[in-house]
Amino acid sequence: MSDLSHLGGWVNDPKGVDLAMQDLPFPVFSMQHQAIKGTGAGKKMLLYDIIRKVAGTFPVRTQKIGDCLNGSAMVKMADGSEKPIADINVGDIVMTPQGNLKSVTEIIKKPFVGKMVKVSVKGYNRSVTLTPDHLCMTLPNFRRGKKNNKSLISWTRASNLDIGDKFLIPKTSSHLDIEYDLADLLHVETIKEDSDFCSMRTAPVPSGKIRAKGSNKDVNRYIKFDEALGWLIGIYAAEGSHDESRITFNLSHDETILAKKICTYVKNIFGIECSVYQVPSKPTVLYVRISNKLVSEFIYQLCCGNTYTKRLDRKLLISKESVKLGILAGWMDGDGHLGKIGVSVNEDLINDMFNISISLGINATIVNRKPRNASKKSYALNLNTASIYEVANRYALKTSHKCMMDLGKAATIKSIEYVDPESNFVYCIGVADDHAFIADGFAVHNCVAFGAAGAVDAVKCVDIYLKKEPELWVAETATEDIYWGSRNVIGKGRLGNGDGSLGVWAAKYINQYGSIPRGKYANIDLTEYSGSRSKTWGNAGYKLPTEFVDIVKEHPVTTISQVNSYEEVRDLIFNGYSVTIASNQGFSSKRDSEGFAKPSGSWAHQMWICAVDDEYKRPGVCVQNSWGIWNGGPKRHDQPDGSFWVDADSIERYVLKTGDCWAFSGYVGFKPQKLNTRII
């Protein structure tokens, strides 16, 4: 089977297709269709059964290169947390760059050979690493003050990114509006004085209050997430510490106004008093202390860790804007300068504050500060805009700022590196409706893979099967040379050293040059597939030995023609021809009760049609993918692993319309006999 699964993505290039068709003798199948027109109506043909009979098996290939990420890539979930993409499950809810919460519809794990693209941007400490064909949300037409981003968005392959391009860092959604019950800290549904389940038992208290057993202080039981609580968490992130039963804020001796504000907020929120004091041994320090176990545990839950490890609870990152404003203002009051620059030795906390700033429409940047003398490395968050005090007055939220737009920040790419993958496998997910997710803080598309065409082996097997004196079946068709020929012989290196090819280029190479079974030729061992070899051979200008090319020329497919309708596909498959398909249309990884998969997601992908059933109540074609056993669900007609049926109207509407789908006919094989008289 001619598997182009090593291709780094199907390239949608209508002009390239038109140009490549100009010298084909039968460029469009409709010109030759009359001889077999209608012969497949109400009929069934399972090409995969013929392949099994001739070859002894039906190979299920697993592609080696694809549009994915390392398994450790962190995906933003609906609850504000991040989860390694390798651990995500179908049905999980993720946050999309469009600001929506959408379910995961597909999980894809694929072998990968080759280099990945690591992209870093100015003013942000995170980077994202993707396979070269993965699509990134870029903003090539971004201009300052253009906040309506729908017309600005473009999806760009990672391999096509350039330094200076704008890569979207999406806003985190601000949808959570909650009231917290301090009883939840006790891990019981109702407060029971002698409950064995209470980690902190409580004593009877008035309604709306709560008290830890052994304490003499009643505190407010229900805590509203608002700007005041946000400010208190922010100042704690900057200046607070926690022990078993108390919170202490360490302020400068002259920050009496700040101390008073902390006391006022604690009183208003929790209904308890703080203590403010100094000690002779540290006259420059002013201490503000909350001595209450319930309150201290609650605050620590929302910002746990020490000076170097503090991180905000993820629910704070998806809280409403007023809470986020409070957090940023409180942190700036503690660790900020002029309300515009905040400094910390904690990189995770800086990244949290960056996240909050972007979600508020503030053009923040992170600056890495080198250690000096005995000091440790630190980080600065520069708001690059109006001060936080103006933000708190809603000034900045209503003003356009450089690099900021409705969806987030248009960050400038500062470096692009080609790096090795973390393992032999890469991962991607399908996301409902928005077809995008947030990985390592950046906006990326869901799976856009590239694939396989079984056209050569299908035609080869049909020819062998129908001849009275069959020729010899040697092995499945090698793929690396087809990739090389499509890109360098037909495409003439136009795609550079990135990945991908056009379906017509592969078809035209096989037609005008040829293909060979797996084996050893001219000191080249193609017995086993090699993704790294494919990558090398696909580089622009790469040349193969003449003696090898001469061997390939002995085995062309005699005719190729463009296919544009289901009826043409139906009649072709029924008569034993094979058809490749290439499009941006994806399909569900779950087959329905009849073996069909519904259109879902977006793949820049090439596959092939291995069967047609027009006699069934639900006419359609069976499509073979190149991702191994990637999908599940019921089968029918003993269809191969990795395949799925597609309704007739769907294959025509969503796939054949691309214009890069091709019929193959007549393989020149080994020990050739008299060619059959089938017409194409």
C-alpha positions as CSV (number, residue, x, y, z in Angstrom):
1,M,0.0,0.0,0.0
2,S,1.4,3.4,-0.9
3,D,1.6,5.1,2.4
4,L,2.4,8.8,2.4
5,S,1.9,8.9,6.1
6,H,5.4,10.3,6.6
7,L,4.3,13.5,4.8
8,G,4.2,16.4,7.2
9,G,0.7,17.3,6.3
10,W,-1.4,17.7,3.1
11,V,-0.8,21.1,1.5
12,N,-3.9,22.8,0.3
13,D,-2.8,24.5,-2.9
14,P,-5.5,24.8,-5.6
15,K,-3.2,26.7,-8.0
16,G,-0.5,24.0,-7.6
17,V,-3.1,21.3,-8.5
18,D,-4.2,23.2,-11.6
19,L,-0.6,23.7,-12.7
20,A,0.2,20.0,-12.2
21,M,-2.8,18.9,-14.2
22,Q,-1.9,20.8,-17.3
23,D,0.1,18.0,-18.9
24,L,-1.9,15.0,-17.8
25,P,-3.5,13.1,-20.7
26,F,-6.7,12.5,-18.6
27,P,-6.8,15.2,-16.0
28,V,-10.4,14.9,-15.0
29,F,-12.1,11.6,-14.6
30,S,-15.5,12.9,-15.9
31,M,-13.9,13.0,-19.3
32,Q,-13.5,9.2,-19.2
33,H,-16.5,8.4,-17.0
34,Q,-19.0,7.4,-19.7
35,A,-17.6,3.9,-20.2
36,I,-18.4,2.9,-16.6
37,K,-20.9,5.5,-15.6
38,G,-23.6,4.1,-13.4
39,T,-22.1,0.6,-13.2
40,G,-21.6,0.9,-9.4
41,A,-25.2,2.1,-8.6
42,G,-26.7,-0.2,-6.0
43,K,-23.6,-2.3,-5.9
44,K,-20.9,-3.1,-3.3
45,M,-17.1,-3.5,-3.7
46,L,-14.6,-4.2,-0.9
47,L,-11.1,-3.5,-2.3
48,Y,-9.6,-4.4,1.1
49,D,-10.9,-8.0,0.6
50,I,-9.0,-8.3,-2.7
51,I,-5.8,-7.0,-1.0
52,R,-6.2,-9.6,1.7
53,K,-6.6,-12.4,-0.9
54,V,-3.6,-11.3,-3.0
55,A,-1.2,-10.0,-0.3
56,G,-2.3,-12.4,2.4
57,T,-3.1,-9.5,4.8
58,F,-4.3,-6.0,4.9
59,P,-1.5,-3.8,6.3
60,V,-2.6,-1.3,8.9
61,R,0.1,1.4,9.0
62,T,0.9,3.8,11.7
63,Q,2.3,7.2,10.6
64,K,5.6,8.3,11.9
65,I,5.4,12.1,11.7
66,G,2.4,14.2,12.6
67,D,0.9,17.5,13.8
68,C,1.1,17.0,17.5
69,L,2.9,18.0,20.7
70,N,5.1,16.3,23.3
71,G,3.2,14.3,25.9
72,S,4.2,16.8,28.6
73,A,2.6,19.8,26.8
74,M,0.2,21.4,29.3
75,V,-3.3,21.9,28.1
76,K,-5.5,24.6,29.8
77,M,-8.6,22.9,31.3
78,A,-12.0,24.5,32.0
79,D,-11.3,24.7,35.7
80,G,-8.2,26.8,35.1
81,S,-5.8,24.0,35.8
82,E,-3.3,22.5,33.3
83,K,-3.0,18.9,32.3
84,P,-0.4,17.0,30.3
85,I,-1.9,16.3,26.9
86,A,-0.9,12.6,27.2
87,D,-3.2,12.4,30.3
88,I,-6.3,14.0,28.7
89,N,-9.4,11.8,28.0
90,V,-12.3,12.1,25.7
91,G,-15.0,14.1,27.4
92,D,-12.6,16.3,29.3
93,I,-13.5,20.0,29.1
94,V,-10.8,22.3,27.9
95,M,-10.5,26.1,27.5
96,T,-10.2,27.3,23.9
97,P,-8.4,30.4,22.5
98,Q,-11.8,31.7,21.6
99,G,-12.6,31.9,25.4
100,N,-15.1,29.0,25.4
101,L,-15.2,25.7,27.3
102,K,-15.4,22.8,25.0
103,S,-15.3,19.0,25.2
104,V,-12.5,16.8,23.9
105,T,-13.8,14.6,21.1
106,E,-10.7,12.7,20.1
107,I,-7.4,11.6,21.5
108,I,-4.5,10.9,19.1
109,K,-1.2,9.3,19.9
110,K,1.2,8.8,17.0
111,P,4.8,7.6,16.5
112,F,7.1,10.4,15.5
113,V,10.5,10.6,13.9
114,G,12.2,13.9,13.1
115,K,12.7,17.4,14.6
116,M,10.1,19.4,16.4
117,V,9.7,23.2,16.4
118,K,10.3,25.1,19.6
119,V,8.8,28.6,19.6
120,S,9.5,31.3,22.1
121,V,8.1,34.9,22.2
122,K,9.2,38.1,23.7
123,G,8.2,38.9,27.3
124,Y,6.9,35.4,28.2
125,N,8.8,32.7,30.1
126,R,7.1,29.7,28.5
127,S,7.7,28.2,25.0
128,V,5.7,25.7,23.0
129,T,7.1,22.7,21.0
130,L,5.2,21.3,18.1
131,T,5.6,19.1,15.1
132,P,6.5,21.1,12.0
133,D,3.0,20.9,10.5
134,H,1.0,21.8,13.6
135,L,-1.1,24.9,13.1
136,C,-0.6,27.9,15.4
137,M,-2.9,30.9,15.8
138,T,-1.0,33.8,14.3
139,L,-2.0,37.4,13.6
140,P,-0.2,38.5,10.4
141,N,-2.5,41.5,9.9
142,F,-2.4,42.7,13.5
143,R,-2.2,46.5,14.0
144,R,-2.3,48.5,17.2
145,G,-5.8,49.3,18.3
146,K,-7.4,46.5,16.2
147,K,-9.2,44.7,18.9
148,N,-11.8,42.9,16.7
149,N,-9.6,39.9,16.0
150,K,-11.8,37.6,13.8
151,S,-10.5,39.1,10.6
152,L,-6.9,39.1,11.9
153,I,-6.5,35.4,12.8
154,S,-4.6,33.1,10.6
155,W,-3.6,29.4,11.2
156,T,0.1,29.0,10.3
157,R,2.2,25.8,10.2
158,A,4.9,25.8,12.9
159,S,7.5,25.2,10.2
160,N,6.4,28.4,8.4
161,L,6.7,30.7,11.4
162,D,9.3,33.4,11.3
163,I,10.9,35.5,14.0
164,G,8.8,38.7,14.3
165,D,5.5,36.9,13.6
166,K,2.7,37.5,16.1
167,F,1.7,34.3,18.0
168,L,-1.5,34.5,20.2
169,I,-1.2,34.1,24.0
170,P,-5.0,33.7,24.7
171,K,-6.8,35.3,27.6
172,T,-7.9,32.9,30.4
173,S,-11.7,32.9,30.7
174,S,-13.2,35.0,33.6
175,H,-16.4,33.0,34.2
176,L,-16.2,31.7,37.8
177,D,-18.4,33.5,40.3
178,I,-18.6,31.6,43.6
179,E,-19.2,31.8,47.3
180,Y,-17.0,29.5,49.3
181,D,-18.3,27.6,52.4
182,L,-15.5,27.3,55.0
183,A,-17.2,24.1,56.1
184,D,-15.6,22.5,52.9
185,L,-12.3,22.8,54.7
186,L,-13.6,20.1,57.1
187,H,-14.3,17.7,54.3
188,V,-17.9,17.0,55.5
189,E,-21.2,18.1,54.0
190,T,-22.6,19.4,57.3
191,I,-21.0,20.7,60.4
192,K,-21.0,18.1,63.2
193,E,-19.3,18.8,66.4
194,D,-18.0,15.3,67.0
195,S,-17.7,14.1,63.4
196,D,-15.0,11.5,63.0
197,F,-14.4,12.9,59.5
198,C,-13.5,16.5,60.6
199,S,-9.9,17.3,60.2
200,M,-10.7,20.5,62.1
201,R,-13.8,20.0,64.4
202,T,-16.1,22.8,65.0
203,A,-18.2,24.0,68.0
204,P,-21.8,25.1,67.8
205,V,-22.0,28.6,66.5
206,P,-24.7,31.1,65.3
207,S,-26.1,30.7,61.8
208,G,-23.8,32.0,59.1
209,K,-20.8,31.5,61.3
210,I,-18.2,28.8,61.9
211,R,-15.6,28.1,64.5
212,A,-12.8,25.6,64.8
213,K,-13.1,23.5,68.0
214,G,-10.8,24.9,70.7
215,S,-11.1,28.3,69.2
216,N,-12.9,31.2,70.8
217,K,-13.4,33.1,67.5
218,D,-16.5,32.8,65.3
219,V,-15.7,33.6,61.7
220,N,-18.0,34.1,58.7
221,R,-18.8,30.8,57.1
222,Y,-19.6,31.9,53.6
223,I,-16.9,33.8,51.7
224,K,-17.7,35.7,48.5
225,F,-15.0,35.8,45.8
226,D,-14.8,39.5,45.1
227,E,-12.2,42.2,44.6
228,A,-11.5,42.6,48.3
229,L,-10.7,38.9,48.7
230,G,-8.6,39.0,45.5
231,W,-6.6,41.9,47.0
232,L,-6.0,40.0,50.2
233,I,-4.8,37.0,48.3
234,G,-2.6,39.2,46.2
235,I,-0.9,40.9,49.2
236,Y,-0.5,37.5,50.8
237,A,1.3,36.2,47.6
238,A,3.7,39.1,47.9
239,E,4.2,39.5,51.7
240,G,2.5,36.6,53.5
241,S,3.7,33.4,55.2
242,H,1.7,30.5,56.7
243,D,2.2,28.1,59.6
244,E,-0.2,25.6,61.1
245,S,-2.8,28.0,62.5
246,R,-1.9,31.6,61.4
247,I,-1.1,33.9,58.5
248,T,1.6,36.6,58.9
249,F,2.2,39.6,56.6
250,N,5.7,41.0,56.8
251,L,5.6,44.7,55.9
252,S,8.0,47.5,56.1
253,H,7.8,49.5,59.3
254,D,6.4,52.6,57.4
255,E,3.6,50.7,55.6
256,T,1.0,51.5,58.2
257,I,-1.6,52.3,55.7
258,L,-1.2,48.9,54.0
259,A,-1.4,47.2,57.4
260,K,-4.6,49.0,58.2
261,K,-6.1,48.0,54.8
262,I,-5.3,44.3,55.5
263,C,-7.0,44.5,58.9
264,T,-10.1,46.2,57.4
265,Y,-10.4,43.6,54.7
266,V,-9.9,40.7,57.1
267,K,-12.6,42.1,59.4
268,N,-15.1,42.7,56.5
269,I,-14.5,39.3,54.8
270,F,-14.1,37.0,57.8
271,G,-15.5,39.0,60.7
272,I,-12.3,38.7,62.9
273,E,-9.6,41.0,64.0
274,C,-5.9,41.0,63.1
275,S,-3.0,41.9,65.4
276,V,-0.4,44.5,64.3
277,Y,2.9,44.6,66.1
278,Q,6.7,45.0,65.9
279,V,9.5,43.3,67.8
280,P,12.7,45.0,69.1
281,S,15.0,42.7,67.2
282,K,13.5,43.7,63.9
283,P,12.6,47.4,64.1
284,T,12.2,47.8,60.3
285,V,9.5,45.1,60.1
286,L,5.8,45.6,60.7
287,Y,3.8,42.4,61.3
288,V,0.1,41.8,60.6
289,R,-1.1,38.5,61.9
290,I,-4.3,36.4,61.4
291,S,-4.5,33.9,64.3
292,N,-7.3,31.6,63.1
293,K,-6.9,28.1,61.8
294,L,-9.9,28.1,59.5
295,V,-9.0,31.5,57.9
296,S,-5.3,30.6,57.6
297,E,-6.0,27.3,55.9
298,F,-8.5,29.0,53.5
299,I,-5.9,31.6,52.5
300,Y,-3.2,29.0,52.2
301,Q,-5.5,26.9,50.0
302,L,-5.9,29.8,47.6
303,C,-2.1,30.5,47.5
304,C,0.0,27.6,48.7
305,G,3.8,27.3,48.9
306,N,6.6,29.4,50.3
307,T,8.4,32.5,48.9
308,Y,9.9,30.4,46.1
309,T,7.1,28.0,45.4
310,K,3.8,30.0,45.8
311,R,1.1,29.4,43.2
312,L,-2.4,30.7,43.0
313,D,-5.2,28.2,43.2
314,R,-6.4,27.6,39.6
315,K,-9.9,28.7,40.3
316,L,-8.6,32.2,40.9
317,L,-7.3,32.3,37.3
318,I,-10.8,31.8,36.0
319,S,-12.6,34.0,38.5
320,K,-14.5,37.1,37.4
321,E,-12.4,40.2,36.4
322,S,-13.0,42.0,39.7
323,V,-11.3,39.2,41.6
324,K,-8.4,39.2,39.2
325,L,-8.1,43.0,39.5
326,G,-7.9,42.7,43.2
327,I,-5.2,39.9,43.1
328,L,-3.0,42.0,40.7
329,A,-3.5,45.2,42.7
330,G,-2.7,43.4,46.0
331,W,0.4,41.8,44.7
332,M,1.6,45.1,43.2
333,D,1.0,46.8,46.6
334,G,3.3,44.3,48.1
335,D,5.9,43.5,45.5
336,G,5.3,46.4,43.0
337,H,7.0,49.6,42.1
338,L,4.9,52.6,41.0
339,G,2.0,50.3,40.4
340,K,3.6,49.2,37.1
341,I,6.4,46.8,37.8
342,G,6.2,43.8,40.1
343,V,9.3,41.7,41.2
344,S,9.6,38.2,42.5
345,V,12.0,35.3,42.9
346,N,9.2,32.9,42.1
347,E,8.8,32.2,38.4
348,D,5.5,30.3,38.8
349,L,4.0,33.2,40.6
350,I,5.2,35.7,38.0
351,N,3.6,33.5,35.3
352,D,0.3,33.5,37.2
353,M,0.3,37.3,37.5
354,F,1.2,37.5,33.7
355,N,-1.8,35.2,33.0
356,I,-4.1,37.5,35.1
357,S,-2.8,40.6,33.4
358,I,-3.4,39.3,29.9
359,S,-6.9,38.2,30.9
360,L,-7.6,41.8,32.0
361,G,-6.4,43.3,28.7
362,I,-3.1,44.5,30.1
363,N,0.0,44.3,27.9
364,A,2.3,42.6,30.4
365,T,5.8,41.3,29.8
366,I,8.1,39.3,31.9
367,V,11.8,40.3,32.3
368,N,14.3,37.8,33.6
369,R,16.7,39.5,36.0
370,K,20.2,38.1,36.5
371,P,21.3,37.5,40.1
372,R,23.7,40.0,41.6
373,N,26.3,39.1,44.2
374,A,24.5,36.9,46.8
375,S,21.0,37.5,45.4
376,K,19.0,34.9,43.6
377,K,17.7,35.1,40.1
378,S,14.4,37.1,40.0
379,Y,11.7,38.1,37.6
380,A,9.9,41.3,36.8
381,L,6.4,41.8,35.5
382,N,6.1,45.0,33.6
383,L,2.5,46.1,32.9
384,N,3.6,48.3,30.0
385,T,0.5,50.3,30.3
386,A,-1.5,52.4,32.7
387,S,-0.6,51.7,36.3
388,I,-2.6,49.1,38.3
389,Y,-4.4,52.0,40.0
390,E,-5.8,53.2,36.7
391,V,-6.7,49.6,35.8
392,A,-8.6,49.3,39.0
393,N,-10.6,52.3,37.9
394,R,-11.4,50.5,34.7
395,Y,-9.4,52.9,32.6
396,A,-7.1,50.4,31.0
397,L,-9.8,47.8,30.4
398,K,-11.6,50.2,28.0
399,T,-8.5,51.3,26.1
400,S,-6.6,49.6,23.3
401,H,-3.0,49.0,24.0
402,K,-0.1,47.8,21.8
403,C,-0.2,44.0,21.2
404,M,-3.6,43.6,23.1
405,M,-6.8,42.4,21.4
406,D,-10.1,40.8,22.4
407,L,-8.6,37.2,22.5
408,G,-5.4,38.0,24.3
409,K,-1.9,39.2,23.5
410,A,-0.3,39.2,20.0
411,A,3.2,38.2,21.2
412,T,6.2,38.6,19.0
413,I,8.2,35.5,18.2
414,K,11.8,35.9,19.3
415,S,13.3,32.5,18.6
416,I,12.6,29.3,16.6
417,E,14.6,26.1,17.3
418,Y,14.5,22.6,15.8
419,V,14.7,20.1,18.7
420,D,14.3,16.4,19.3
421,P,11.0,15.1,20.6
422,E,10.8,14.0,24.2
423,S,9.9,10.4,23.2
424,N,9.0,8.3,20.2
425,F,5.3,9.4,20.5
426,V,3.5,12.7,20.1
427,Y,0.0,13.6,21.1
428,C,-3.0,15.7,20.0
429,I,-6.6,16.1,20.8
430,G,-9.8,17.0,18.9
431,V,-11.9,19.8,20.4
432,A,-15.6,20.3,19.7
433,D,-16.8,23.3,17.7
434,D,-13.8,25.6,18.2
435,H,-11.2,23.0,16.9
436,A,-8.5,24.7,19.0
437,F,-7.0,24.6,22.5
438,I,-4.3,26.3,24.6
439,A,-1.0,24.4,25.0
440,D,1.7,25.7,27.2
441,G,-0.1,29.1,27.2
442,F,-0.3,29.4,23.4
443,A,-3.2,29.0,20.9
444,V,-2.9,26.0,18.7
445,H,-5.2,24.0,16.4
446,N,-6.5,20.6,17.2
447,C,-5.1,17.6,15.2
448,V,-4.3,18.3,11.6
449,A,-2.6,15.2,10.5
450,F,-1.3,13.9,7.1
451,G,-1.7,10.6,5.7
452,A,-1.7,7.6,3.5
453,A,-2.9,6.6,0.1
454,G,-3.3,2.9,-0.6
455,A,-3.8,3.6,-4.3
456,V,-0.8,1.8,-5.7
457,D,-1.2,-1.4,-3.8
458,A,-4.9,-1.5,-4.4
459,V,-4.5,-1.2,-8.1
460,K,-1.6,-3.7,-8.0
461,C,-3.7,-6.2,-6.2
462,V,-6.7,-5.8,-8.4
463,D,-4.6,-6.3,-11.5
464,I,-3.1,-9.4,-10.1
465,Y,-6.5,-10.7,-8.9
466,L,-8.2,-10.2,-12.3
467,K,-5.5,-11.6,-14.6
468,K,-5.6,-15.2,-15.8
469,E,-1.9,-15.6,-15.2
470,P,-1.2,-13.4,-12.1
471,E,2.0,-11.4,-11.8
472,L,4.1,-11.7,-8.7
473,W,3.1,-9.9,-5.4
474,V,6.4,-8.9,-3.9
475,A,5.7,-6.6,-0.9
476,E,3.8,-3.5,0.0
477,T,4.8,-0.3,-1.8
478,A,7.7,1.7,-0.3
479,T,6.8,5.3,0.7
480,E,10.0,7.3,1.2
481,D,10.7,7.6,-2.5
482,I,7.1,8.8,-3.2
483,Y,7.6,11.5,-0.7
484,W,10.9,12.5,-2.3
485,G,9.5,12.5,-5.8
486,S,6.3,14.4,-4.9
487,R,8.3,17.2,-3.3
488,N,11.5,17.4,-5.3
489,V,10.8,15.9,-8.7
490,I,7.2,17.2,-9.2
491,G,7.1,20.0,-6.6
492,K,10.7,21.0,-7.5
493,G,11.5,21.9,-3.9
494,R,8.9,24.7,-3.7
495,L,8.0,23.7,-0.2
496,G,11.5,24.1,1.1
497,N,12.7,22.0,4.1
498,G,9.3,22.0,5.8
499,D,6.9,19.0,5.7
500,G,4.0,18.2,3.5
501,S,3.1,17.7,-0.1
502,L,0.1,17.9,-2.6
503,G,-1.9,14.9,-3.4
504,V,-1.5,15.6,-7.1
505,W,2.3,15.7,-6.8
506,A,2.4,12.3,-5.3
507,A,-0.1,10.9,-7.9
508,K,1.8,12.5,-10.7
509,Y,5.2,11.2,-9.6
510,I,3.8,7.7,-9.3
511,N,2.3,8.1,-12.8
512,Q,5.2,9.6,-14.6
513,Y,8.0,7.9,-12.7
514,G,6.8,5.0,-10.5
515,S,7.0,3.2,-7.2
516,I,8.6,0.1,-5.8
517,P,7.8,-2.6,-3.3
518,R,9.8,-2.6,0.0
519,G,13.2,-4.2,-0.4
520,K,16.9,-3.4,-1.0
521,Y,17.8,-1.4,-4.1
522,A,21.1,0.2,-5.3
523,N,22.6,0.1,-1.8
524,I,19.4,1.6,-0.3
525,D,17.5,-0.5,2.2
526,L,13.8,0.2,2.1
527,T,12.8,-3.1,3.8
528,E,11.4,-1.2,6.8
529,Y,9.9,2.3,6.9
530,S,12.0,5.1,8.2
531,G,10.5,8.4,9.1
532,S,13.9,10.1,9.5
533,R,14.8,8.9,5.9
534,S,11.5,10.4,4.7
535,K,12.3,13.7,6.4
536,T,15.8,13.8,4.9
537,W,14.7,12.8,1.4
538,G,11.9,15.4,1.5
539,N,14.3,18.3,2.0
540,A,14.5,20.7,-0.9
541,G,17.1,19.7,-3.5
542,Y,17.8,16.2,-2.1
543,K,18.8,13.8,-4.9
544,L,18.6,10.0,-5.1
545,P,21.0,7.9,-7.1
546,T,20.2,7.6,-10.8
547,E,20.3,3.8,-10.6
548,F,17.6,3.8,-7.9
549,V,15.4,6.2,-9.9
550,D,15.8,3.9,-12.9
551,I,14.4,1.0,-10.9
552,V,11.5,3.0,-9.7
553,K,10.6,3.9,-13.3
554,E,9.9,0.2,-14.0
555,H,6.7,0.3,-12.0
556,P,4.5,3.3,-12.7
557,V,0.7,3.6,-12.4
558,T,-0.4,4.1,-15.9
559,T,-3.2,6.6,-15.5
560,I,-4.3,9.2,-12.9
561,S,-7.4,11.4,-13.1
562,Q,-9.0,13.9,-10.8
563,V,-12.3,12.8,-9.1
564,N,-15.0,15.2,-8.0
565,S,-18.2,13.3,-7.1
566,Y,-19.4,10.4,-5.1
567,E,-20.9,8.8,-8.2
568,E,-17.5,8.8,-9.8
569,V,-15.9,7.3,-6.7
570,R,-18.6,4.7,-6.5
571,D,-18.2,3.6,-10.1
572,L,-14.4,3.6,-9.9
573,I,-14.2,1.5,-6.8
574,F,-16.8,-1.0,-8.1
575,N,-14.6,-1.4,-11.2
576,G,-11.5,-2.1,-9.2
577,Y,-9.8,1.3,-9.4
578,S,-8.5,3.1,-6.3
579,V,-9.0,6.6,-5.1
580,T,-6.9,8.9,-2.9
581,I,-8.5,11.7,-1.0
582,A,-7.0,14.8,0.5
583,S,-8.7,17.6,2.4
584,N,-8.9,19.6,5.6
585,Q,-11.9,17.6,6.8
586,G,-11.5,15.5,9.9
587,F,-13.7,12.7,11.2
588,S,-14.7,11.3,14.6
589,S,-12.5,8.6,16.2
590,K,-15.7,6.8,17.3
591,R,-17.6,4.8,14.7
592,D,-21.4,4.7,15.1
593,S,-23.5,1.5,15.3
594,E,-23.2,1.1,11.5
595,G,-19.4,1.7,11.2
596,F,-19.7,5.3,10.1
597,A,-17.8,8.3,11.4
598,K,-19.2,11.7,11.3
599,P,-17.3,14.8,10.0
600,S,-15.5,16.3,13.0
601,G,-12.5,18.6,13.4
602,S,-9.9,19.7,10.8
603,W,-7.1,17.5,9.4
604,A,-4.8,18.5,6.6
605,H,-4.7,14.9,5.6
606,Q,-4.4,12.4,2.8
607,M,-6.2,9.0,3.0
608,W,-7.6,6.5,0.5
609,I,-11.0,4.8,-0.2
610,C,-10.8,1.1,0.2
611,A,-14.5,0.1,-0.4
612,V,-17.9,1.3,-1.5
613,D,-21.4,0.1,-0.5
614,D,-24.2,1.7,-2.6
615,E,-26.6,-1.2,-2.0
616,Y,-27.0,-0.4,1.7
617,K,-29.7,1.8,3.0
618,R,-27.0,4.3,3.8
619,P,-24.7,4.6,0.8
620,G,-21.1,5.5,1.4
621,V,-17.4,4.7,1.1
622,C,-14.9,3.1,3.5
623,V,-11.9,5.3,4.2
624,Q,-8.6,3.9,5.4
625,N,-6.5,6.1,7.7
626,S,-2.8,5.9,8.5
627,W,-2.8,6.2,12.2
628,G,-2.7,2.5,13.1
629,I,-5.6,1.4,15.4
630,W,-6.6,5.0,16.3
631,N,-10.4,4.7,16.3
632,G,-13.0,2.5,17.7
633,G,-16.6,1.5,17.5
634,P,-18.6,-1.1,15.6
635,K,-17.5,-2.5,12.2
636,R,-19.3,-4.0,9.2
637,H,-18.2,-6.1,6.2
638,D,-15.0,-7.0,8.2
639,Q,-13.5,-3.6,7.5
640,P,-9.8,-3.1,8.4
641,D,-8.6,-1.6,11.6
642,G,-8.2,2.2,11.4
643,S,-10.9,2.5,8.8
644,F,-14.3,4.2,8.9
645,W,-17.4,4.5,6.6
646,V,-18.4,8.0,5.4
647,D,-21.9,8.9,4.1
648,A,-22.1,9.6,0.3
649,D,-23.1,13.2,0.7
650,S,-20.4,13.9,3.4
651,I,-17.6,12.5,1.2
652,E,-18.7,14.7,-1.7
653,R,-19.5,17.8,0.3
654,Y,-16.5,17.9,2.7
655,V,-13.7,16.0,0.9
656,L,-14.0,15.7,-2.9
657,K,-14.6,19.4,-3.2
658,T,-11.0,20.1,-2.5
659,G,-10.0,19.1,-6.0
660,D,-7.0,17.0,-4.8
661,C,-8.6,13.6,-5.0
662,W,-7.3,11.1,-7.6
663,A,-8.2,7.9,-9.3
664,F,-5.3,5.4,-10.0
665,S,-5.4,2.7,-12.7
666,G,-3.0,0.2,-14.2
667,Y,0.1,-0.8,-12.2
668,V,3.1,-2.0,-14.1
669,G,4.3,-4.8,-11.9
670,F,6.6,-7.8,-11.8
671,K,6.3,-10.6,-14.4
672,P,3.7,-8.5,-16.2
673,Q,1.0,-10.3,-18.2
674,K,-1.3,-8.9,-20.8
675,L,-3.0,-5.9,-19.4
676,N,-6.7,-6.1,-18.7
677,T,-9.1,-4.1,-20.8
678,R,-10.7,-2.1,-18.0
679,I,-11.1,1.6,-19.0
680,I,-10.3,4.8,-17.1
